[in-house]
Amino acid sequence: MAISFDDIPGVEWEPGAGEFITVDPELCIGCANCVKVCLGGCYEIVRKKAVIRSLDKCMECGACWYVCDNEAISFSWPPGGTGFRTKWG
């Protein structure tokens, strides 16, 4: 059963975060590490390469960037305080 992100207390997602994560298809080797660690389900493998499905539920943890051994993922926190927000910090 899939978790609805609307059911997580104290967490909200604000639209309009913009493009703060990118995948370089030239560097991606399709290892799927990003798919495995992403709690928001933001990635999928298409034609043996990681692609961003959607950043709507990105938790901005940077785990995808951290586990990308080939440095194909570029990550920066979204500007303007948009994206993942929690009332606990």
N, C-alpha and C positions, 0 to 999 in steps of 0.2 A: 504494500500500500504506500503510495507516494505521500510525502508530507506536504501540506499546503503552507507556504511561507506566511500566509495571512494568520495562521494559528500560532505563530511563535510570539509569546508575550514580550513586549518591550522592544520589538524590532519593526522597523518600517523601511520601505524602499521608496525613495523619491525619484521621480522621472527626470530626465534631462541631464544625466551624468556625462553624456558625450562619449567620445571614443578615448578611453583611458587604458585599454588593453588592445594590443594588436598581435597577430601571429604572422611571422615572416615565412611564407610558404617555401622560400628558397632554403631556409635553415631547418625547417621542421622535418623530422625523420619519421613521424607517425607513431611514436612510441606509446602514445595515449596516457602518459603520466598526468597530463593536465586534466584529462577526462576522469581519471581515477580519483584525484584529490579535490575536485571542484564540488563543493557542497551545494552550489546553486545550479548545477547541471548546465553550465554555460557553454561547454565544449562538446563537439562531436568529431568523429573521424570521417572525412569525405575524401575518397580517392587517395587513401593512405596518407592524408595530411590532417592535422588538427585545424578546425575552423571554429570560430565563435558562433554558436547557435543564437545566443541572446545574452545580453548583460543585464537584463531586467531583474534577475535575482542574484547578481554578483554580490558577494559579501565583502569584497575588497580586502581579502586576507593576504593576497599575494602568493598563495600556495602554488598556483599554476606557474608563476614566474620562477619560484624557488626550485621546483622539481624539473624544470625544463633543462635537461643536460646540454642541449645544443644551443641554448640562448636564443631560441626562435620567438619567445614571448617577451614583448616589451610591456611594462606595467608602470603606471603612475597613478596616484590617487586622484579621483575626479575633482575638478575645480568647483568652487562655489558651494561646498558642503552638500552636494547632491549625492545620490546613491544610497548605500547602506547606512542606516542610522540606528543606534541603540540608545536607550535611555540610561544604560549603565556604563557609558564611556565610549 
